[in-house]
Amino acid sequence: MRIDRICSYVLIAAVLAPPMLGQESAPTSRPVADASGWIRLFDGQSLDGWTQRNGTATYRVEEGAIVGKTADGSPNSFLCTNRDYSDFELKFSTKVDSRLNSGVQIRSRTRKDDTGRVNGPQVEIEASGKKGAEAGYVYGEAAGGWMTPKAKLVPHKHFKDGEWNHYRVLAVGPRIQTWINGTQISDLVHEQRYESHPRGFIGLQVHGIGRGQGPFEVRWRDVELREVRDSKAGWQRLYNGKDLSGWRTTGNWVSDGEELRIEPRAGEKGWRRFGAYLWSEKKYSDFILDVEYSYGKGGNSGVFFRVGDVTNPVETGIEAQILDSSRKKGDMTHHDHGGIIRTVGARKNMSAKPGEWNRMVVMCRGQHLVVDLNGERIIDIRRLDQSAMKDRPLEGHVGLQDHGEPHVLRFRNVMLKEL
């Protein structure tokens, strides 16, 4: 949080971080949403699905809570989700030592690479003390300072010192609303920060302390999130659940209610039949694309985007590979599931088993490309113009691949939000 809060904090230029996530041959478990769409980001038992970035504070699980403990002389530390979120409702409970400042990052990222400085919006956690404090207001961590206007930055005592406090955060587009123990604290619209941080990870901060202070602790439990995917939040269904309106194809794409299937006709083989792919009529530039799909054993397809010429998508667009790599061992290549063809393989094998549903989320924003697969960030290309895709257009069609017989695949919940 704010370095000016505790004047004795030591400013440390070098930011420490744990090693980057390595590639693994088998997927880890992923949180499953309940009937109302809520997922548990913290399972109450382990730190699975989280990675520490920056600083040397420690995080442990104790009595169903995540406990963050300060380290002598450490800069700010963050325990971050392994995937990103854009529009969502987040709720959690927290308790903090009265002398420690903390917060929860939303839509955050790191600078340059995964080991860089964490930055983005942060929801303040702070004990009220005798005069009240700024808990629940929104701060730009390493991103411009307070986002809450100074006139509305009024100290209050809705945060109960020494007790568990329940937070609710609703982030939809540029609007961020916060509540503490049922009382609304902030209702903020910040176009500038939304433009720079439309999507990112959730992070639990342990604020840095000066040498000879502490140790202090902050705790979190019941960390749950529900994604918002409706038209009010700017999301559109590319597949409407009824027909192929808004698409064009010569392939045998079958609309079956909420599911869309590609069933190649007899004799239709190979991937060079570009007209048989399913192409959006509209072009898109900066966007978040969210799609679910299921393949059979050995199933093969792809998600194309920013395709300038649909008659030549391989040379004029970008493809994220869909492939049954559930039995793949060792490093993932660009031809394996989630890889960006001709560019880079997935950091981790997150392939679901044949017959199960996969979920891929692709964000394109200028020269930045991020792909999440089944709850993990697997691709993060920060400079497309310095990659094998440097000659690709920044605007183009979205497409789903017909790879020909025998590849029958199912798709659903094909949604997109323009940025």
VMD Tcl script that draws the C-alpha trace (Angstrom):
set ca {
  {0.00 0.00 0.00}
  {1.15 3.53 0.66}
  {4.79 4.01 1.52}
  {3.94 7.29 3.25}
  {1.74 5.54 5.82}
  {4.62 4.29 7.96}
  {7.57 6.62 7.58}
  {10.07 4.09 8.81}
  {9.52 1.74 5.87}
  {12.67 1.04 3.92}
  {12.50 1.57 0.17}
  {14.10 -1.36 -1.58}
  {14.66 -1.04 -5.28}
  {15.43 -4.67 -5.96}
  {12.26 -6.73 -5.89}
  {12.63 -10.33 -4.87}
  {10.38 -13.05 -6.24}
  {10.13 -16.83 -6.27}
  {11.02 -18.76 -9.42}
  {8.58 -18.68 -12.31}
  {6.10 -21.46 -12.64}
  {7.67 -24.30 -14.58}
  {6.08 -26.51 -17.15}
  {4.39 -29.61 -15.83}
  {3.18 -32.68 -17.61}
  {-0.11 -33.06 -15.79}
  {-2.81 -30.49 -14.98}
  {-3.59 -29.54 -11.40}
  {-7.09 -29.40 -9.98}
  {-9.09 -26.32 -10.84}
  {-11.81 -24.58 -8.83}
  {-15.33 -25.46 -9.90}
  {-18.17 -22.95 -9.75}
  {-21.25 -23.78 -7.71}
  {-24.79 -23.47 -9.05}
  {-24.76 -19.69 -8.59}
  {-21.39 -19.24 -10.28}
  {-19.19 -18.77 -7.20}
  {-15.74 -20.36 -7.11}
  {-13.46 -20.75 -4.11}
  {-10.13 -19.14 -4.91}
  {-8.76 -20.53 -1.65}
  {-9.64 -24.13 -0.80}
  {-9.09 -23.64 2.93}
  {-6.28 -26.19 3.04}
  {-3.47 -25.26 0.65}
  {-2.07 -22.47 -1.52}
  {-2.80 -24.36 -4.73}
  {-3.64 -21.91 -7.50}
  {-1.54 -19.11 -5.98}
  {2.00 -17.83 -6.57}
  {3.98 -15.37 -4.46}
  {5.40 -12.36 -6.27}
  {7.78 -9.73 -4.90}
  {9.10 -9.51 -1.36}
  {10.12 -12.09 1.23}
  {7.08 -12.15 3.53}
  {5.77 -15.65 4.16}
  {2.34 -17.15 3.51}
  {0.95 -20.24 5.22}
  {-2.39 -21.94 5.82}
  {-3.60 -22.07 9.40}
  {-7.04 -23.03 10.70}
  {-8.70 -22.52 7.32}
  {-7.11 -19.13 6.66}
  {-4.21 -17.77 4.63}
  {-1.79 -16.09 7.02}
  {0.67 -13.53 5.66}
  {3.59 -12.71 7.95}
  {5.99 -9.81 7.51}
  {9.72 -10.33 7.00}
  {12.32 -7.99 8.44}
  {13.17 -5.29 5.90}
  {11.13 -6.82 3.07}
  {9.36 -4.73 0.44}
  {5.70 -5.39 -0.33}
  {4.86 -9.05 -0.97}
  {1.88 -10.44 -2.85}
  {0.25 -13.87 -3.04}
  {-1.39 -13.87 -6.48}
  {-3.90 -16.06 -8.28}
  {-2.48 -18.03 -11.20}
  {-5.14 -16.74 -13.57}
  {-6.60 -13.35 -14.38}
  {-10.07 -11.89 -13.95}
  {-11.82 -8.95 -15.61}
  {-15.42 -8.36 -14.48}
  {-16.35 -10.03 -11.19}
  {-17.75 -9.96 -7.70}
  {-15.20 -10.86 -5.02}
  {-15.82 -11.55 -1.37}
  {-13.46 -12.41 1.47}
  {-12.98 -12.02 5.20}
  {-9.85 -10.53 6.72}
  {-8.23 -9.70 10.04}
  {-5.04 -7.65 10.41}
  {-2.62 -6.61 13.15}
  {-3.29 -3.00 14.13}
  {0.23 -1.87 13.14}
  {0.19 -3.49 9.69}
  {-1.20 -2.03 6.47}
  {-2.45 -4.45 3.82}
  {-4.76 -4.81 0.84}
  {-6.16 -7.01 -1.91}
  {-5.03 -6.40 -5.48}
  {-7.57 -6.71 -8.27}
  {-6.96 -6.69 -12.05}
  {-3.25 -6.50 -11.32}
  {-0.13 -7.52 -13.20}
  {3.66 -7.38 -13.05}
  {5.99 -5.09 -14.95}
  {8.04 -6.47 -17.87}
  {7.82 -10.14 -16.82}
  {6.48 -12.41 -14.08}
  {9.18 -11.31 -11.63}
  {8.49 -7.59 -12.04}
  {6.81 -5.15 -9.69}
  {3.17 -5.92 -8.93}
  {0.93 -3.03 -9.94}
  {-2.75 -2.25 -10.24}
  {-5.86 -1.38 -8.21}
  {-5.84 -2.38 -4.55}
  {-8.68 -2.50 -2.03}
  {-7.32 -1.15 1.24}
  {-7.13 -3.21 4.45}
  {-6.34 -1.10 7.50}
  {-7.27 -1.11 11.17}
  {-9.55 1.79 12.15}
  {-7.68 2.91 15.26}
  {-9.07 5.74 17.37}
  {-9.64 8.18 14.52}
  {-10.78 5.83 11.76}
  {-8.88 4.94 8.60}
  {-9.18 4.29 4.84}
  {-10.15 0.59 4.75}
  {-12.17 -0.24 1.64}
  {-11.00 2.67 -0.48}
  {-9.13 1.96 -3.72}
  {-5.43 2.64 -4.21}
  {-3.28 2.31 -7.32}
  {-0.42 0.11 -6.10}
  {2.65 1.24 -8.08}
  {0.03 2.72 -10.40}
  {-0.48 6.37 -9.54}
  {-1.52 6.28 -5.88}
  {-5.01 6.82 -4.58}
  {-7.75 6.15 -7.12}
  {-10.41 7.21 -4.66}
  {-10.67 11.02 -4.98}
  {-9.19 12.96 -2.06}
  {-12.55 14.56 -1.28}
  {-14.07 11.11 -0.73}
  {-11.12 9.69 1.18}
  {-12.86 10.16 4.52}
  {-11.60 8.08 7.49}
  {-14.22 5.76 9.01}
  {-14.57 2.98 11.58}
  {-16.51 0.33 9.66}
  {-13.46 -1.94 9.89}
  {-13.60 -3.72 13.27}
  {-10.13 -3.89 14.80}
  {-9.02 -7.31 16.03}
  {-12.03 -9.05 14.43}
  {-12.87 -10.74 11.16}
  {-14.21 -8.24 8.63}
  {-16.24 -9.21 5.57}
  {-15.40 -7.46 2.28}
  {-17.36 -7.41 -0.94}
  {-15.89 -5.99 -4.17}
  {-17.81 -5.54 -7.42}
  {-15.62 -4.64 -10.42}
  {-17.48 -4.19 -13.72}
  {-15.84 -2.17 -16.45}
  {-14.35 1.04 -15.03}
  {-16.62 0.94 -11.97}
  {-15.34 -0.54 -8.68}
  {-17.63 -0.77 -5.67}
  {-16.61 -1.95 -2.21}
  {-18.40 -2.87 1.01}
  {-17.12 -3.72 4.51}
  {-19.40 -5.61 6.88}
  {-22.41 -4.69 4.74}
  {-21.70 -0.95 4.54}
  {-20.77 0.50 1.17}
  {-17.42 2.28 1.39}
  {-16.63 3.23 -2.19}
  {-18.35 3.63 -5.54}
  {-15.59 4.59 -7.93}
  {-15.45 5.06 -11.70}
  {-11.86 5.29 -12.95}
  {-11.59 5.21 -16.73}
  {-7.83 5.77 -16.80}
  {-6.98 2.82 -14.58}
  {-9.48 0.57 -16.36}
  {-7.81 1.43 -19.65}
  {-4.45 0.35 -18.27}
  {-5.69 -2.56 -16.14}
  {-8.87 -4.11 -17.64}
  {-7.92 -7.59 -16.44}
  {-5.43 -9.15 -14.06}
  {-4.80 -11.34 -11.05}
  {-6.11 -11.13 -7.50}
  {-3.30 -10.55 -4.99}
  {-3.09 -10.66 -1.20}
  {-0.63 -8.07 0.05}
  {1.67 -8.17 3.05}
  {3.04 -4.65 3.29}
  {6.76 -4.15 3.66}
  {8.21 -3.09 7.01}
  {11.46 -1.51 8.10}
  {14.21 -3.49 9.80}
  {13.72 -4.16 13.48}
  {9.90 -3.95 13.26}
  {7.29 -6.67 13.55}
  {6.65 -9.39 12.84}
  {3.02 -8.60 12.01}
  {0.34 -10.77 10.40}
  {-2.73 -10.43 8.20}
  {-5.26 -13.20 7.56}
  {-7.76 -14.00 4.82}
  {-10.45 -16.66 4.60}
  {-13.58 -17.46 2.58}
  {-12.04 -15.99 -0.60}
  {-14.64 -16.47 -3.33}
  {-15.28 -14.94 -6.73}
  {-18.10 -14.91 -9.27}
  {-17.42 -13.69 -12.80}
  {-19.80 -11.24 -14.42}
  {-20.56 -12.08 -18.04}
  {-23.54 -10.00 -19.16}
  {-24.29 -7.25 -21.65}
  {-24.23 -4.56 -18.94}
  {-20.59 -5.43 -18.40}
  {-19.93 -5.20 -22.15}
  {-19.96 -8.92 -22.93}
  {-21.57 -10.30 -26.08}
  {-22.36 -13.87 -27.04}
  {-20.67 -14.64 -30.34}
  {-22.68 -17.84 -30.51}
  {-26.28 -17.04 -29.59}
  {-27.33 -20.60 -28.71}
  {-29.77 -20.83 -31.62}
  {-28.11 -20.42 -35.02}
  {-24.99 -19.16 -36.78}
  {-26.03 -15.53 -37.02}
  {-22.91 -13.36 -37.13}
  {-20.76 -16.17 -38.55}
  {-19.89 -17.54 -41.98}
  {-18.71 -21.01 -42.97}
  {-18.99 -23.76 -45.55}
  {-18.32 -26.40 -42.89}
  {-20.80 -28.64 -41.14}
  {-21.21 -26.65 -37.94}
  {-24.30 -27.89 -36.11}
  {-26.20 -25.67 -33.69}
  {-27.64 -27.77 -30.88}
  {-29.06 -25.43 -28.27}
  {-26.32 -24.11 -26.02}
  {-23.75 -26.30 -27.76}
  {-22.15 -25.84 -31.15}
  {-20.57 -28.89 -32.84}
  {-18.23 -29.31 -35.76}
  {-19.02 -32.60 -37.50}
  {-16.90 -32.90 -40.67}
  {-18.77 -34.47 -43.53}
  {-17.63 -37.77 -45.00}
  {-14.40 -37.25 -46.88}
  {-13.68 -33.84 -45.36}
  {-10.13 -34.27 -44.11}
  {-7.23 -31.98 -43.24}
  {-6.96 -28.45 -41.90}
  {-6.36 -26.53 -45.12}
  {-10.09 -26.16 -45.89}
  {-10.15 -22.63 -44.52}
  {-13.65 -21.87 -45.73}
  {-14.95 -24.67 -43.49}
  {-13.68 -22.86 -40.41}
  {-16.28 -20.85 -38.49}
  {-15.48 -17.15 -39.01}
  {-16.95 -14.13 -37.29}
  {-18.37 -11.62 -39.73}
  {-17.06 -8.80 -37.61}
  {-13.42 -7.92 -36.99}
  {-12.04 -7.33 -33.50}
  {-8.92 -5.56 -32.29}
  {-8.53 -5.39 -28.49}
  {-10.74 -7.86 -26.64}
  {-11.21 -10.66 -24.14}
  {-12.45 -13.89 -25.73}
  {-13.91 -16.58 -23.46}
  {-14.76 -20.00 -24.93}
  {-15.44 -23.51 -23.64}
  {-14.88 -26.65 -25.69}
  {-14.66 -30.41 -25.43}
  {-12.65 -32.77 -27.64}
  {-12.58 -36.53 -28.06}
  {-9.44 -38.65 -27.76}
  {-6.79 -37.05 -29.96}
  {-9.16 -34.20 -30.86}
  {-7.68 -31.26 -32.77}
  {-8.92 -27.75 -33.50}
  {-7.87 -24.16 -32.83}
  {-9.01 -20.70 -31.80}
  {-8.03 -18.05 -34.35}
  {-8.09 -14.30 -33.79}
  {-6.97 -11.09 -35.47}
  {-7.16 -12.87 -38.82}
  {-6.77 -10.36 -41.63}
  {-7.64 -12.74 -44.49}
  {-9.86 -15.75 -43.75}
  {-8.67 -17.44 -46.95}
  {-5.16 -17.50 -45.51}
  {-5.50 -17.50 -41.70}
  {-2.21 -19.27 -40.96}
  {-0.20 -16.42 -42.49}
  {-2.48 -13.52 -41.55}
  {-3.72 -14.38 -38.06}
  {-2.88 -15.93 -34.70}
  {-3.92 -19.40 -33.55}
  {-4.18 -20.79 -30.03}
  {-3.99 -24.55 -30.38}
  {-6.77 -26.88 -29.27}
  {-5.46 -30.43 -28.97}
  {-5.97 -33.37 -26.68}
  {-2.63 -33.18 -24.86}
  {-3.97 -34.82 -21.71}
  {-1.34 -37.57 -21.91}
  {1.51 -35.31 -22.96}
  {4.70 -35.69 -20.92}
  {7.45 -33.10 -20.71}
  {7.60 -29.58 -22.07}
  {4.73 -28.23 -24.11}
  {5.48 -27.08 -27.66}
  {3.64 -24.51 -29.76}
  {1.75 -27.39 -31.41}
  {0.43 -28.71 -28.06}
  {-2.72 -27.59 -26.31}
  {-2.79 -23.87 -25.56}
  {0.33 -23.07 -27.57}
  {0.47 -20.13 -29.95}
  {1.30 -21.76 -33.27}
  {4.78 -20.91 -34.58}
  {5.45 -18.85 -31.46}
  {5.51 -20.43 -28.00}
  {4.19 -23.42 -26.07}
  {2.07 -23.32 -22.94}
  {3.96 -22.93 -19.68}
  {1.98 -25.76 -18.18}
  {-0.16 -28.64 -19.40}
  {-3.68 -27.78 -18.28}
  {-5.48 -30.09 -20.72}
  {-8.71 -31.65 -19.53}
  {-9.39 -35.29 -20.29}
  {-11.27 -36.21 -23.50}
  {-14.99 -35.62 -23.05}
  {-14.49 -32.99 -20.33}
  {-14.94 -29.26 -20.85}
  {-11.97 -26.92 -21.26}
  {-12.17 -23.18 -20.82}
  {-9.83 -20.84 -22.69}
  {-9.68 -17.09 -22.10}
  {-7.69 -15.00 -24.58}
  {-6.90 -11.32 -24.04}
  {-5.45 -9.23 -26.87}
  {-4.59 -5.65 -26.07}
  {-2.25 -3.87 -28.42}
  {0.94 -5.96 -28.56}
  {0.07 -7.91 -25.40}
  {-1.40 -11.42 -25.61}
  {-2.42 -13.48 -22.58}
  {-4.03 -16.94 -22.60}
  {-5.55 -18.66 -19.57}
  {-6.52 -22.33 -19.80}
  {-8.57 -24.11 -17.17}
  {-7.68 -21.70 -14.40}
  {-3.99 -21.09 -15.15}
  {-2.17 -18.44 -17.15}
  {-0.27 -20.43 -19.77}
  {0.76 -17.75 -22.30}
  {1.95 -14.20 -21.68}
  {3.50 -12.52 -24.72}
  {4.13 -8.88 -23.87}
  {5.48 -7.81 -27.26}
  {3.82 -9.51 -30.20}
  {5.79 -7.15 -32.43}
  {8.98 -8.81 -31.19}
  {7.69 -12.35 -31.69}
  {7.04 -14.63 -34.63}
  {3.64 -12.89 -34.90}
  {5.19 -9.46 -35.48}
  {3.70 -9.13 -38.97}
  {0.14 -10.01 -37.94}
  {-2.55 -7.32 -38.06}
  {-3.86 -5.79 -34.84}
  {-7.44 -6.31 -35.99}
  {-9.16 -9.24 -37.61}
  {-11.73 -12.01 -37.54}
  {-12.24 -14.59 -34.79}
  {-12.46 -18.20 -35.93}
  {-12.88 -21.79 -34.77}
  {-11.08 -24.47 -36.74}
  {-12.57 -27.44 -38.59}
  {-9.62 -29.84 -38.64}
  {-11.51 -32.41 -40.69}
  {-12.28 -36.05 -39.98}
  {-12.23 -37.59 -37.43}
  {-12.19 -34.50 -35.22}
  {-15.65 -33.81 -33.78}
  {-15.60 -31.05 -31.16}
  {-18.18 -29.26 -29.07}
  {-18.16 -25.55 -28.18}
  {-20.29 -23.48 -25.83}
  {-20.34 -20.10 -24.04}
  {-18.42 -18.34 -26.80}
  {-18.28 -14.78 -25.44}
  {-16.28 -11.67 -26.20}
  {-15.76 -8.25 -24.64}
  {-14.18 -5.47 -26.64}
  {-11.66 -3.34 -24.80}
}
mol new
graphics top color blue
foreach p $ca { graphics top sphere $p radius 0.5 }
foreach p [lrange $ca 0 end-1] q [lrange $ca 1 end] { graphics top cylinder $p $q radius 0.2 }
display resetview
